Amino acid sequence: MSKVFLRKVKESDISYIHKWWNEQDNFGATGIKEGISYDDVLLKYKKRNTSVPEEKWFIICLKDVDEPAGIIIIAPDYPEDGLVSIGSIIIDNKYKGKGYGRRASELPPLIEVDGFLLP
């Protein structure tokens, strides 16, 4: 099994997120009941730091794999200071069922270095 790590979402990742958010089996993880346009995903991405609670979006990456494996959206200090809530985890269909989402959610407290989160 590949090593899992997180990095900040970049605007170039929006096409992956758009694809994942429009897969019907992911609707429950997103709260979206039907498809969402690329422009609406981009708008959500741009507003993520001003949402309540504030959202932090991270791409789930696998060592030695060029494309993203999924996304995890967290809300730091929600519902209270010192806590982190996971808003959503979506894994690309080809990586589902392999434990990558679980491993991403279990990463230890992380420090941000150049846009990457490291234990």
Sequence and secondary structure as in RCSB ss.txt:
>XXXX:A:sequence
MSKVFLRKVKESDISYIHKWWNEQDNFGATGIKEGISYDDVLLKYKKRNTSVPEEKWFIICLKDVDEPAGIIIIA
PDYPEDGLVSIGSIIIDNKYKGKGYGRRASELPPLIEVDGFLLP
>XXXX:A:secstr
   EEEEE  GGGHHHHHHHHTSGGGHHHHT SS   HHHHHHHHHHGGGSSS  EEEEEEETT SS  EEEEEE
ET SSTT EEEEEEEE GGGTTSSHHHHHHT  S EEETTEEE 
